[in-house]
Amino acid sequence: MYLRSFRFRITLLLTVVFLCLSVLLYVASYIIVFSSMQNEEHAFLESKLLEYWAIYQSGNLALLSQQISSQRFLKEEKLYMVRIAGKYNNTLFLFVPDHWKGFNFYELETTRPLKEGQIVKLHSDATNQVLEIASLYLPDQNILQIGISNLPLEHTMTRFRQAFLLIIVPLILLSFLVGLFFSSRFLAPVNSLVQAIKNIIKTGKMQTRIPARKRRDELDELILLFNQMLDRIDMLMESLRQTLDNVAHEIRTPLTRLRALAEMALQPASGKKNLKKAIADGIVETEHILTLLNNLLDISEAEAGIIKLNKQKIDISALIGDMIDFYHYAAEEKNIRLEQNLSNGIFVTADINRMRQILSNLLENAFKYTPAGGSISVTTLAEDQEVVIEVRNTGQGISADEIPYIWDRFYRSSEVQSLKGSGLGLSLVKAVVEAHGGSIAVRSSCGEYTLFRVSLPY
């Protein structure tokens, strides 16, 4: 299992990358060292050529031969060969260190340099050495040649290769351990995520959270998103539990009434008239249950952020004007003054059906709590990149203690328990407004007025 783990693969990848980089560094270093030492040898050959050329200029072949013979090459830091050839490349003078006797220097008589400074290579089959020879034409067309063995260079490069081979094995082991350490460190948040998910699956508890780090990197963002996802799931689960509790509590009464109506209709003594009444009452109870369930589903979807909104650009003042015309007869019947202060040309991007739902709930709420002789006013205005809708009604108002609870599902003040309603209207309005990216607030003064203020982005 470990060999197939992501941590092992990352460690192996880091090790391979480190090994490749080490090999590239070795190759580059090898080339640089080899080229540097080879250039140094060529510079040495060139300096000796110029030195002996100057001696030859001041004397002749005899003086140069005497100078070369007197230097005792075995005491030199670098051993080299000296050869002086005639015009026809015949050997006039040759000095070779004693341990270079394996070279066939007479091959040089058949290899005439094409130009000055050309490097001629002479191989020794016995010692597997290579002699690099530089040439220079003397004033009398004789040829001066100086050669140096590649053996010191080869020894140096061999030690270089051996050192790399000795170092690379512990380096690979070290790189694997370092890669294992850093991969474990980097993947620690991922391991925490895995452990948290396992705990959630095992225990079913959604309260598990991963402590956030302070590095603010991609893994921190992953942890943050994971915790936010758990918060959202926890919220949805709580909403689901609350919805089920509310449904179970609120639907019990209408279902009981529906059952009672059905039992009454089944009584042998029920006449045709009573049977029709029971069926009609049953339909009313069914409509009440369906409305209750639909409102609960709309609230849950809006709060969960999954409600479907068919947004379009609408003239909010025109929409409100049409709805006020619809409620005009209800206002006259109840002797309520219905006023509108609508600014023209105010558009908002929203779902037109959901906007009607918001406005109808606010207006019906206002009609329900406005006494005869009171007034209801609807105002629209544009403020700071927002469209504001205000619905104000006179009446008993809402106490400051109750305002925080009016948005709760099925909440109804003890003073209005006798009025018809499910207690879901304001919950639905708030959920739908926030699903549009807006907000809703309320101001009220007991015995005077209540004002609901809806703010929506353009």
C-alpha positions as CSV (number, residue, x, y, z in Angstrom):
1,M,0.0,0.0,0.0
2,Y,2.8,2.4,0.8
3,L,4.5,1.9,-2.6
4,R,1.2,3.0,-4.2
5,S,0.7,5.9,-1.9
6,F,0.8,9.5,-3.1
7,R,3.5,10.3,-0.6
8,F,5.8,7.6,-1.9
9,R,5.3,8.7,-5.5
10,I,6.1,12.3,-4.6
11,T,9.2,11.2,-2.7
12,L,10.3,9.0,-5.7
13,L,9.6,11.9,-8.1
14,L,11.7,14.3,-5.9
15,T,14.5,11.7,-5.7
16,V,14.5,11.2,-9.5
17,V,14.5,15.0,-10.1
18,F,17.4,15.4,-7.6
19,L,19.3,12.6,-9.3
20,C,18.8,14.1,-12.7
21,L,19.9,17.5,-11.5
22,S,23.0,15.9,-9.8
23,V,23.9,14.1,-13.1
24,L,23.5,17.3,-15.0
25,L,25.6,19.2,-12.5
26,Y,28.3,16.4,-12.7
27,V,28.3,16.5,-16.5
28,A,28.6,20.3,-16.6
29,S,31.3,20.2,-13.9
30,Y,33.2,17.5,-15.8
31,I,33.1,19.4,-19.0
32,I,34.2,22.6,-17.3
33,V,37.1,20.9,-15.4
34,F,38.2,18.9,-18.5
35,S,38.1,22.0,-20.7
36,S,39.9,24.1,-18.2
37,M,42.8,21.6,-17.6
38,Q,43.1,20.9,-21.4
39,N,43.3,24.7,-22.1
40,E,45.9,24.9,-19.3
41,E,48.0,22.2,-21.0
42,H,47.6,23.9,-24.4
43,A,48.7,27.2,-22.9
44,F,51.7,25.4,-21.4
45,L,52.7,24.0,-24.8
46,E,52.3,27.4,-26.4
47,S,54.5,29.1,-23.7
48,K,57.2,26.5,-24.2
49,L,57.1,26.9,-27.9
50,L,57.6,30.7,-27.7
51,E,60.3,30.2,-25.1
52,Y,62.3,27.9,-27.3
53,W,61.6,29.9,-30.4
54,A,63.2,32.9,-28.7
55,I,66.3,30.8,-27.8
56,Y,66.5,29.6,-31.4
57,Q,66.3,33.1,-32.6
58,S,69.3,34.2,-30.5
59,G,71.4,31.2,-31.5
60,N,70.9,28.1,-33.6
61,L,70.0,24.5,-33.4
62,A,73.1,23.6,-31.4
63,L,72.3,26.3,-28.8
64,L,68.6,25.2,-28.5
65,S,69.7,21.5,-28.2
66,Q,72.2,22.4,-25.5
67,Q,69.6,24.4,-23.6
68,I,67.0,21.6,-23.8
69,S,69.5,19.0,-22.7
70,S,70.7,21.0,-19.8
71,Q,67.2,21.5,-18.2
72,R,66.9,17.9,-16.9
73,F,63.3,17.3,-17.6
74,L,62.8,14.9,-14.8
75,K,63.0,17.8,-12.3
76,E,60.3,19.8,-14.2
77,E,56.8,20.0,-12.7
78,K,55.4,19.0,-16.0
79,L,57.1,16.4,-18.2
80,Y,57.1,17.0,-21.9
81,M,58.7,15.9,-25.1
82,V,60.9,18.2,-27.3
83,R,61.5,17.4,-31.0
84,I,63.2,19.5,-33.6
85,A,62.6,18.4,-37.2
86,G,64.2,19.5,-40.4
87,K,62.5,21.0,-43.5
88,Y,61.4,17.6,-44.6
89,N,60.1,16.6,-41.2
90,N,63.2,14.4,-40.4
91,T,64.1,14.3,-36.8
92,L,67.1,16.4,-35.9
93,F,66.8,16.4,-32.1
94,L,64.5,14.4,-29.8
95,F,64.2,14.4,-26.1
96,V,61.7,12.2,-24.3
97,P,61.2,11.4,-20.6
98,D,62.3,7.9,-19.7
99,H,58.9,6.4,-19.1
100,W,57.5,7.6,-22.4
101,K,59.5,5.0,-24.4
102,G,56.4,3.2,-25.4
103,F,55.6,5.9,-28.0
104,N,56.7,5.4,-31.6
105,F,58.0,8.9,-32.2
106,Y,59.1,8.1,-35.7
107,E,55.4,8.3,-36.7
108,L,55.8,12.1,-36.4
109,E,58.1,12.0,-39.5
110,T,55.0,10.9,-41.5
111,T,52.7,13.4,-39.9
112,R,53.7,16.9,-40.9
113,P,51.6,19.7,-39.2
114,L,49.5,21.6,-41.6
115,K,49.7,24.9,-39.7
116,E,51.3,26.4,-36.7
117,G,49.6,25.6,-33.4
118,Q,47.9,22.5,-34.8
119,I,47.7,19.7,-32.1
120,V,48.9,16.3,-33.3
121,K,48.0,13.3,-31.2
122,L,50.3,10.3,-30.8
123,H,49.0,7.1,-29.2
124,S,50.8,4.5,-27.2
125,D,49.3,1.0,-27.4
126,A,51.5,-0.2,-24.6
127,T,50.4,2.3,-22.0
128,N,47.1,3.5,-23.5
129,Q,48.3,7.1,-23.3
130,V,47.9,9.9,-25.7
131,L,50.6,12.5,-26.4
132,E,49.4,15.9,-27.6
133,I,52.0,17.7,-29.6
134,A,52.0,21.3,-30.7
135,S,54.3,22.6,-33.5
136,L,55.9,25.9,-34.5
137,Y,58.0,26.7,-37.6
138,L,61.4,28.2,-36.9
139,P,62.9,31.0,-39.0
140,D,64.9,28.5,-41.1
141,Q,61.8,26.4,-41.8
142,N,62.8,23.7,-39.2
143,I,60.0,22.5,-37.0
144,L,59.9,22.8,-33.2
145,Q,57.5,20.4,-31.5
146,I,56.6,20.0,-27.8
147,G,54.4,17.3,-26.6
148,I,52.7,16.6,-23.2
149,S,51.0,13.4,-22.0
150,N,47.3,13.3,-21.2
151,L,48.0,10.9,-18.3
152,P,47.8,13.6,-15.5
153,L,44.6,14.9,-17.1
154,E,43.2,11.4,-17.3
155,H,44.2,10.6,-13.7
156,T,42.4,13.8,-12.5
157,M,39.3,13.1,-14.4
158,T,39.3,9.5,-13.2
159,R,39.4,10.7,-9.6
160,F,36.6,13.1,-10.5
161,R,34.5,10.3,-11.8
162,Q,35.3,8.1,-8.8
163,A,34.4,10.9,-6.4
164,F,31.0,11.3,-8.1
165,L,30.3,7.6,-7.9
166,L,31.2,7.6,-4.2
167,I,29.0,10.6,-3.5
168,I,26.0,9.8,-5.7
169,V,24.9,6.8,-3.6
170,P,24.6,8.6,-0.3
171,L,23.2,11.6,-2.1
172,I,20.4,9.4,-3.5
173,L,19.6,8.0,-0.1
174,L,19.7,11.5,1.4
175,S,17.5,12.9,-1.3
176,F,15.0,10.1,-0.7
177,L,14.9,10.8,3.0
178,V,14.6,14.5,2.5
179,G,11.9,14.0,-0.1
180,L,10.1,11.7,2.4
181,F,10.3,14.3,5.1
182,F,9.0,17.2,3.0
183,S,6.3,15.1,1.3
184,S,5.1,14.0,4.7
185,R,5.2,17.6,5.9
186,F,3.5,19.0,2.8
187,L,0.8,16.3,2.8
188,A,0.0,16.6,6.5
189,P,-3.0,18.8,5.8
190,V,-4.2,16.2,3.2
191,N,-3.8,13.5,5.7
192,S,-5.8,15.6,8.2
193,L,-8.5,15.9,5.6
194,V,-8.6,12.1,5.1
195,Q,-8.7,11.5,8.8
196,A,-11.5,14.0,9.2
197,I,-13.5,12.4,6.5
198,K,-13.0,9.0,7.9
199,N,-14.2,10.2,11.3
200,I,-17.3,11.8,9.8
201,I,-18.1,8.6,7.9
202,K,-17.5,6.5,10.9
203,T,-19.3,8.6,13.5
204,G,-21.7,10.7,11.4
205,K,-20.7,13.8,13.4
206,M,-20.4,16.9,11.2
207,Q,-18.8,19.0,13.9
208,T,-15.3,17.8,12.9
209,R,-13.1,20.7,11.7
210,I,-9.4,20.9,10.7
211,P,-7.4,23.6,12.4
212,A,-6.3,26.2,9.9
213,R,-2.6,26.9,9.4
214,K,-1.2,30.4,8.9
215,R,0.8,29.8,5.7
216,R,-2.0,31.0,3.4
217,D,-1.0,28.6,0.6
218,E,-3.1,26.3,-1.6
219,L,-3.3,23.7,1.2
220,D,-4.6,26.3,3.6
221,E,-7.2,27.3,1.0
222,L,-8.2,23.6,0.7
223,I,-8.6,23.3,4.5
224,L,-10.6,26.5,4.6
225,L,-12.9,25.3,1.7
226,F,-13.3,21.9,3.4
227,N,-14.3,23.5,6.7
228,Q,-16.7,25.9,4.9
229,M,-18.1,22.9,3.1
230,L,-18.7,21.1,6.4
231,D,-20.3,24.3,7.8
232,R,-22.6,24.4,4.7
233,I,-23.5,20.7,5.0
234,D,-24.1,21.1,8.7
235,M,-26.3,24.1,8.0
236,L,-28.2,22.2,5.4
237,M,-28.6,19.2,7.7
238,E,-29.8,21.4,10.5
239,S,-32.2,23.1,8.0
240,L,-33.5,19.7,6.9
241,R,-34.0,18.6,10.5
242,Q,-35.8,21.8,11.3
243,T,-37.9,21.5,8.2
244,L,-38.9,17.9,9.0
245,D,-39.7,18.9,12.6
246,N,-41.8,21.9,11.4
247,V,-43.6,19.7,8.9
248,A,-44.2,17.0,11.4
249,H,-45.5,19.6,13.9
250,E,-47.6,21.8,11.6
251,I,-49.0,19.1,9.3
252,R,-50.3,17.0,12.2
253,T,-53.3,19.3,12.9
254,P,-54.6,19.6,9.3
255,L,-54.1,15.9,8.7
256,T,-56.0,15.1,11.8
257,R,-58.8,17.4,10.6
258,L,-58.7,15.7,7.2
259,R,-59.0,12.3,8.8
260,A,-61.9,13.4,10.9
261,L,-63.7,14.8,7.9
262,A,-63.1,11.5,6.0
263,E,-64.4,9.5,9.0
264,M,-67.5,11.7,9.2
265,A,-68.2,11.3,5.5
266,L,-68.0,7.5,5.9
267,Q,-70.7,7.5,8.6
268,P,-73.9,5.7,7.4
269,A,-76.0,8.6,8.8
270,S,-74.2,11.2,6.7
271,G,-76.5,12.6,4.1
272,K,-75.6,13.8,0.7
273,K,-75.3,17.4,1.9
274,N,-72.9,16.5,4.7
275,L,-70.9,14.4,2.4
276,K,-70.4,17.2,0.0
277,K,-69.4,19.5,2.8
278,A,-66.9,17.0,4.2
279,I,-65.3,16.7,0.7
280,A,-65.2,20.5,0.3
281,D,-63.6,20.9,3.7
282,G,-61.2,18.2,2.9
283,I,-60.1,20.0,-0.3
284,V,-59.6,23.1,1.7
285,E,-57.4,21.3,4.2
286,T,-55.5,19.7,1.4
287,E,-54.8,23.1,-0.2
288,H,-53.6,24.3,3.2
289,I,-51.2,21.4,3.5
290,L,-49.9,21.8,-0.1
291,T,-49.4,25.6,0.5
292,L,-47.5,24.8,3.7
293,L,-45.3,22.2,2.1
294,N,-44.5,24.4,-0.9
295,N,-43.6,27.4,1.3
296,L,-41.4,25.2,3.4
297,L,-39.6,23.8,0.3
298,D,-39.2,27.3,-1.1
299,I,-37.7,28.5,2.2
300,S,-35.3,25.5,2.4
301,E,-34.2,25.8,-1.2
302,A,-33.6,29.6,-0.8
303,E,-31.6,29.2,2.4
304,A,-29.6,26.4,0.9
305,G,-28.8,28.5,-2.2
306,I,-30.3,26.0,-4.6
307,I,-33.5,27.8,-5.5
308,K,-34.0,28.2,-9.2
309,L,-34.2,31.9,-10.2
310,N,-35.1,32.9,-13.7
311,K,-33.6,36.4,-13.5
312,Q,-34.4,39.1,-16.0
313,K,-34.4,42.8,-16.1
314,I,-37.7,44.1,-14.9
315,D,-39.2,47.5,-14.2
316,I,-39.9,47.2,-10.4
317,S,-42.1,50.3,-10.3
318,A,-44.3,49.0,-13.0
319,L,-44.6,45.6,-11.3
320,I,-45.5,47.2,-8.0
321,G,-48.0,49.4,-9.7
322,D,-49.8,46.4,-11.2
323,M,-49.9,44.6,-7.8
324,I,-51.3,47.7,-6.0
325,D,-54.1,47.9,-8.6
326,F,-54.9,44.3,-7.8
327,Y,-55.1,45.1,-4.0
328,H,-57.1,48.3,-4.6
329,Y,-60.5,46.6,-4.1
330,A,-59.3,44.9,-0.9
331,A,-58.2,48.3,0.4
332,E,-61.6,49.8,-0.3
333,E,-63.4,46.9,1.3
334,K,-61.4,47.2,4.5
335,N,-61.4,51.1,4.4
336,I,-57.6,51.3,4.1
337,R,-55.9,54.0,2.3
338,L,-53.4,52.5,-0.2
339,E,-50.7,54.9,-1.4
340,Q,-47.8,54.5,-3.8
341,N,-44.6,56.6,-4.2
342,L,-43.0,54.9,-7.2
343,S,-40.0,56.4,-9.0
344,N,-40.0,55.8,-12.7
345,G,-37.3,54.0,-14.6
346,I,-36.0,51.8,-11.8
347,F,-34.9,48.4,-13.1
348,V,-33.7,45.4,-11.2
349,T,-32.4,42.0,-12.3
350,A,-34.6,39.4,-10.6
351,D,-37.0,36.5,-11.0
352,I,-40.4,38.3,-11.7
353,N,-42.5,35.5,-10.1
354,R,-40.4,35.5,-6.9
355,M,-40.6,39.3,-6.8
356,R,-44.4,39.0,-7.0
357,Q,-44.2,36.5,-4.2
358,I,-42.2,38.9,-2.0
359,L,-44.5,41.8,-2.7
360,S,-47.7,39.9,-2.2
361,N,-46.5,38.5,1.2
362,L,-45.5,42.0,2.4
363,L,-48.8,43.5,1.2
364,E,-50.9,40.7,2.6
365,N,-49.0,41.0,5.9
366,A,-49.7,44.8,5.9
367,F,-53.4,44.3,5.1
368,K,-53.7,41.7,7.9
369,Y,-52.3,44.0,10.6
370,T,-53.7,47.4,9.4
371,P,-57.0,48.3,11.1
372,A,-59.8,50.0,9.3
373,G,-59.1,53.7,8.6
374,G,-55.4,53.0,8.5
375,S,-53.0,53.4,5.6
376,I,-50.5,51.3,3.6
377,S,-47.8,53.0,1.4
378,V,-45.3,51.4,-1.0
379,T,-42.2,53.4,-2.0
380,T,-39.4,52.7,-4.5
381,L,-36.1,54.5,-4.8
382,A,-32.6,54.0,-6.0
383,E,-29.7,54.2,-3.4
384,D,-26.0,53.4,-3.8
385,Q,-26.2,50.7,-6.4
386,E,-29.3,49.3,-4.8
387,V,-33.0,49.3,-5.5
388,V,-35.0,49.9,-2.3
389,I,-38.6,48.9,-1.8
390,E,-40.4,50.1,1.4
391,V,-43.8,48.8,2.5
392,R,-45.2,50.8,5.5
393,N,-48.5,50.3,7.3
394,T,-50.1,51.9,10.3
395,G,-51.3,49.7,13.1
396,Q,-50.3,48.1,16.4
397,G,-46.7,47.6,15.2
398,I,-44.1,45.1,16.5
399,S,-42.5,45.2,19.9
400,A,-38.7,45.4,20.0
401,D,-38.5,42.1,21.8
402,E,-40.3,40.3,19.0
403,I,-38.5,41.8,16.0
404,P,-35.5,39.3,16.1
405,Y,-38.0,36.3,16.0
406,I,-40.4,37.4,13.2
407,W,-38.2,35.8,10.6
408,D,-38.3,32.4,12.2
409,R,-40.5,29.7,10.7
410,F,-44.0,29.5,12.1
411,Y,-43.4,32.3,14.6
412,R,-46.5,34.2,15.4
413,S,-47.0,36.8,18.1
414,S,-49.3,35.9,21.0
415,E,-51.3,39.0,20.2
416,V,-52.2,37.8,16.6
417,Q,-52.7,34.1,17.2
418,S,-56.4,34.6,16.3
419,L,-55.6,35.9,12.8
420,K,-55.3,33.4,10.0
421,G,-51.8,32.6,8.8
422,S,-49.1,29.9,8.9
423,G,-46.2,32.0,10.2
424,L,-44.1,31.3,7.1
425,G,-44.7,34.5,5.1
426,L,-41.8,36.6,6.5
427,S,-39.5,33.6,6.5
428,L,-40.1,33.1,2.8
429,V,-39.7,36.8,2.0
430,K,-36.3,36.9,3.8
431,A,-35.0,33.7,2.2
432,V,-36.0,34.8,-1.3
433,V,-34.6,38.3,-0.9
434,E,-31.3,36.9,0.3
435,A,-31.3,34.4,-2.6
436,H,-31.3,37.5,-4.9
437,G,-28.3,38.9,-3.1
438,G,-30.4,41.4,-1.2
439,S,-31.4,42.2,2.4
440,I,-34.5,43.0,4.3
441,A,-34.9,45.0,7.5
442,V,-37.8,46.2,9.6
443,R,-38.5,49.2,11.8
444,S,-41.6,49.5,14.0
445,S,-43.1,51.6,16.7
446,C,-45.8,50.0,18.8
447,G,-49.2,51.4,18.2
448,E,-48.0,53.6,15.3
449,Y,-46.4,51.8,12.3
450,T,-44.3,49.0,10.8
451,L,-42.0,49.5,7.9
452,F,-40.3,46.7,5.9
453,R,-37.3,47.8,3.7
454,V,-36.1,45.5,0.9
455,S,-32.8,46.3,-0.7
456,L,-31.8,44.5,-4.0
457,P,-28.8,45.0,-6.2
458,Y,-29.3,46.3,-9.7
